């Protein structure tokens, strides 16, 4: 109340007076408006514009979605390619190791040493029968032949 009295008397400078006094007070009244009887008139131009906008938006979404799908598939294929390369390198290394092992196991000197440890001895002359004399073509008819049979006694 004291500030209002000071404004009236002019004790407060004019610049500060505007802060307190803003002009005529405004009064608002609430009025109920009944729009239930109004009928909305459709605008065919607006409907056409909205359909065009929706179609354009759908096309844009489809293009962006297709681009994103291709991008992520390319990344996934890159991971698959790297995995396949890694697996190929592992299998190549394993193949090389197996070939080395196979070569070492087929070494005739190693086989001879192991055979001697097991008590095997080289064959005597006449113990070996060569099968090379048979024809190479197994589908051809075989002719009977008489060859002496060697019987080994006591071994």
BELJO-V779093 format. One record per pair of residues at least 24 apart in sequence whose C-alpha atoms are under 7 Angstrom apart, sorted by the first residue. I is the first residue (numbers start at 1). J is the second residue. D is the distance in whole Angstrom. If there is no record, write none. Layout:
BEGIN
i:I j:J d:D
i:I j:J d:D
END
This chain:
BEGIN
none
END
